[in-house]
Each structure stands twice: as structure tokens, then as C-alpha cells.
């Protein structure tokens, strides 16, 4: 019984999942994966990019139920000279055991054989072009070449080499959808190229939001690719593989959306709250200025998670805020009265926690609680008495 495509994609003991070598910058392979993501975002169809899934990069038509796949092998040519067909299908150097490893194309074609029965495409990607000499005196320099375009003699030559290296019959070698591709990516400053692609996507409204910082967005996508590619833990099922080494359309959009509507800083939320108080009819100018003067102290207090006194104050304020929030209290109609009501209730419930707090500082803290300017879960979660070692 033939295995499903998802079952074939799961890791096996024979897979080489050593991961990518750590480097100072992102690799050409990682940036090419990002480029593929931007190109696929131009289309409406769903997709998933697999990093170190059987090949350097694998392109699936679905992150949940794929029906076809494209395997991409990525190699840079540091000599910046064109690849020749003979270089691509020539077997490797003799090993100690007397055998020969398959050629570049042989390793890539092996994937089609392993996934026979399912539609597959093969793509060899590099930073340089290809010299195609196919029964003519002069070689043709090509940036994108499909091997099925070769003459019958040229196809037979490659089929014979691949068949010998993979222990297959020549008639089993099908060069349909086997592509040699020179990428427009350079070996450096790739984020600038990708940022242009992202800006173009936003301009053409091919993604549902703007990308105000395209270079940062490009680096964020590259970081996601690196994280996926460096996860070498064994994935026995497709579901595990999906979580560890696949990037779907939804994942890419979620990453990009972080920059389209960046979360406000604590300081911004504080300043907005003070401005709202200023704009309220009949506000006490001096009282608001006193709250404003507590800005630096409040920022420091909220940044210091080790300050147990502030933690006790915030826990009390949050409890009071939650009670008043669900009530029909008339004080909620104005921010200033809302703030003062939470503060007064907190002083009644836990006066010791606020014994050293001035009214302006207390009101400033309440303002941040009401305006959701703090991570309430951090300050209100119950500590686990078990140590990390015990757990």
C-alpha cells in the first residue's frame, strides 16, 4: 500500500537533519526561502514552505493536506562562474568504501523517486547562471532552464548518468519539471531585495495590510526561516513537522502583521492616558500635572518585576478594577472618576500596600491598569511552589 504524501514527508532515520551551520548573517538558502514566501504571497493559493524537509527547501500546496510538492536544492557558486550540465550530473568523488555519491542532480532526482506516485517538481537554485551546450558549438548562457527542453540526445545523456547513480532504469528517469534556476538574490544585502518585494505586495494590496518597515519585516521573516531550519529534532508525523519546520501562508502573514500594527509601548499608553485626562471637561490641571510628573517612576516600577511592593499594589488594583469594570458604577463614565474609584477601593482593601505611595503615583498606576498598559498576567499569576528542577 502506497504511503500518503504527509507520511512520506515525516522524518526517517536515514534523513540528514543536521541543520544549517551557524553564521554571522543569514545564509543564501534562508534568504531564498524568504523570497519564495514573498512570491507565493502574490498568489491566492495556500502554501507551506518546508525548511530542511527532505531537501534544503520544500514547497507544498497546503500546510495541512498537501497533494503536490516541489523540492529545491540551493547551492552558491563562490567562483561566480556559470554551472555546466556536466558539473551537475557528474558523480561525486570516490568514498573510502569504494562507492561514489550521486551528483547534484542525482541527489535532487532521488526525491522524485522517493515520492513517486505524487506530482513533484525539482528545482536547482544558485546565484550564478548555467551554460547549456546541447548539440551546438557554442554554449547558451541561461538563467532559467527546464531540462525537458534538451534534445533527445541531451536528455538521454543525463538520464543515463542519473539512472547509473541511483540504480534505476533509464526509462524511469523523467526530466519533466526539472528546473535550473539562477536567483536574482545577491550574496549580500538580501534584505534590501526582499524589502522591495514586500513593499510591492503591500502597494498592490496582495497582502491585507501595509508594511511600514519592509527591511525589518524582511529580517523578521528570515529569522522565522532560520528558527525553523535549525529545529533538527525528530518529527515522526506530519503534524510534528508542521509545527517544527513548516512556514504556512498564515504564519508569514502573522509575522508581517506584527509590523503593520505594532503594539504601543508602556510610555505611549501612559502619555495617552494623561492626555485623555487633560481633555476631560473640568479636569483638575494641577492633579493631572502631578500624575505626569510620576511618569519616570511608573515606567521604572513597571519594568522591575522584582519589586514585590509594586507587585502587591498592582495585584490589589487589578482586583478592584475587575470588580468595578463589570459593575454599573456611574464613575466609569469619566476616566478621572474611574481612576479615583479604583484607587479609593484599593486603599480600603489593602492600605498597607500603599502606605508609602503618594496619591499621584497611585493614580498613575491605576491609569495604567485601566488603559491596559501592563501585562496583568505577569503580576497576578500565582507562583508555582515547585522548583524548575522538581518539575
Residue pairs with C-beta under 8 A, 6 or more apart in sequence:
2 117
5 66
5 67
5 68
5 69
5 115
5 118
6 65
6 66
6 238
7 238
8 114
8 115
8 118
9 50
9 53
9 54
9 58
9 60
9 66
9 69
9 238
9 241
10 235
10 236
10 237
10 238
10 240
10 241
11 17
11 234
11 235
11 236
11 241
15 54
17 52
17 232
17 234
18 232
19 52
19 229
19 230
19 231
19 232
20 27
20 29
20 30
20 52
20 226
20 229
20 230
26 190
26 222
26 225
26 226
28 74
28 76
28 127
28 185
28 187
28 190
29 56
29 57
29 74
29 229
30 51
30 222
30 225
30 226
30 229
31 185
31 190
31 191
31 194
31 222
32 57
32 72
32 74
32 125
32 183
32 185
33 49
33 51
33 57
33 225
33 229
33 247
34 190
34 194
34 218
34 221
34 222
34 225
35 183
35 185
35 193
35 194
35 197
36 49
36 57
36 59
36 72
37 49
37 221
37 225
37 247
37 252
38 194
38 197
38 198
38 201
39 197
40 47
40 49
40 59
40 249
41 201
41 206
41 207
41 249
41 252
41 253
42 201
42 206
45 61
46 61
46 62
46 63
46 248
46 249
47 59
47 60
47 61
47 62
47 63
47 248
47 249
48 59
48 60
48 62
48 63
48 66
48 242
48 246
48 247
48 248
48 249
49 57
49 58
49 59
49 60
49 225
49 246
49 247
49 248
50 57
50 58
50 59
50 60
50 241
50 245
50 246
51 57
51 225
51 228
51 229
51 245
51 246
51 247
52 228
52 229
52 232
52 245
53 241
53 245
53 246
54 71
54 111
54 114
55 71
55 72
55 73
55 108
55 111
56 72
56 73
56 74
57 71
57 72
57 74
58 69
58 70
58 71
58 72
59 69
59 70
59 72
60 66
60 68
60 69
60 246
61 67
61 68
61 69
63 242
63 246
63 248
63 249
63 250
64 242
67 118
67 119
68 118
68 119
68 120
68 121
69 115
69 118
69 119
69 120
69 121
70 120
70 121
70 122
70 123
71 108
71 111
71 112
71 120
71 121
71 122
71 123
72 123
72 124
72 125
73 104
73 107
73 108
73 122
73 123
73 124
73 125
74 125
74 126
75 104
75 124
75 125
75 126
76 126
76 127
76 187
77 83
77 126
77 127
77 128
80 127
80 128
81 128
82 128
82 129
82 130
82 131
82 141
83 126
83 128
83 129
83 130
83 131
83 180
84 130
84 131
84 133
84 139
85 130
85 131
85 132
85 133
85 134
85 154
85 158
87 104
88 103
88 104
88 105
88 124
88 180
89 103
89 104
89 105
89 106
89 157
89 158
89 161
89 162
90 103
90 161
91 100
91 101
91 102
91 103
91 106
91 161
91 164
91 165
92 100
92 101
92 102
92 103
93 100
93 101
94 100
95 101
100 165
101 107
102 110
102 162
102 165
102 166
103 161
103 162
103 165
104 124
105 124
105 158
105 161
105 162
105 178
106 161
106 162
106 165
106 166
108 122
108 124
108 178
109 122
109 162
109 166
109 173
109 178
110 166
111 120
111 122
112 120
112 122
112 174
113 166
113 168
113 172
120 177
121 177
121 178
121 179
122 177
122 178
122 179
123 179
123 181
124 179
124 180
124 181
125 181
125 182
125 183
126 181
126 182
126 183
127 182
127 183
127 185
127 186
127 187
128 182
129 141
129 142
129 143
129 182
130 141
130 142
130 143
130 145
130 180
130 182
131 139
131 140
131 141
131 142
132 139
132 140
132 141
132 142
132 145
132 150
133 139
133 140
134 140
134 150
134 151
134 153
134 154
135 151
135 153
135 154
142 180
142 182
143 181
143 182
144 179
144 180
144 181
144 182
145 179
145 180
146 177
146 178
146 179
146 180
147 155
147 158
147 175
147 178
147 179
147 180
148 155
148 175
148 176
148 177
148 178
150 158
150 175
155 175
156 170
158 173
158 175
159 170
159 173
159 175
160 170
162 168
162 173
163 169
163 170
163 172
163 173
184 193
185 193
186 193
190 218
190 222
191 215
191 218
191 219
191 222
192 215
194 214
194 218
194 221
194 222
195 214
195 215
195 217
195 218
196 214
198 211
198 214
198 217
198 218
198 256
199 211
199 214
201 207
201 211
202 209
202 210
202 211
202 214
207 253
207 256
208 253
209 256
209 257
209 260
209 261
210 260
211 217
211 256
211 259
211 260
212 259
212 260
213 259
216 259
217 255
217 256
217 259
220 255
220 256
220 258
220 259
221 252
221 255
221 256
224 247
224 251
224 252
224 255
225 247
228 244
228 245
228 246
228 247
229 245
231 244
231 245
233 244
235 241
235 244
235 245
242 248
264 272
266 299
266 302
266 303
266 368
266 373
266 374
267 295
267 299
269 368
269 371
269 372
269 373
270 295
270 298
270 299
270 364
270 367
270 368
270 371
270 373
271 295
272 371
273 335
273 367
273 368
273 370
273 371
273 373
274 288
274 291
274 292
274 295
274 367
276 335
277 283
277 288
277 291
277 335
277 336
277 339
277 367
278 285
278 288
280 334
280 335
280 336
283 336
284 336
287 360
287 363
290 359
290 360
291 360
291 363
291 364
291 367
293 360
294 358
294 360
294 361
294 364
295 364
297 361
297 364
298 361
298 364
298 365
298 368
301 307
301 310
301 365
302 310
302 368
302 373
302 374
304 310
305 311
305 378
309 353
309 356
310 365
311 379
312 350
312 353
313 346
313 353
313 354
313 357
313 362
313 365
314 365
314 369
314 374
314 376
314 379
314 380
315 379
315 380
316 346
316 349
316 350
316 353
316 354
317 342
317 343
317 346
317 365
317 366
317 369
318 369
318 376
318 379
318 380
319 349
320 342
320 345
320 346
320 349
321 342
321 366
321 369
321 370
323 345
324 331
324 332
324 338
324 341
324 342
324 345
325 332
329 341
330 337
331 337
331 338
331 340
331 341
332 338
332 341
335 367
335 370
338 370
339 363
339 366
339 367
339 370
340 363
342 366
342 369
342 370
343 359
343 362
343 363
343 366
346 353
346 354
346 362
346 366
347 354
347 362
354 362
357 365
367 373
368 374
369 376
384 391
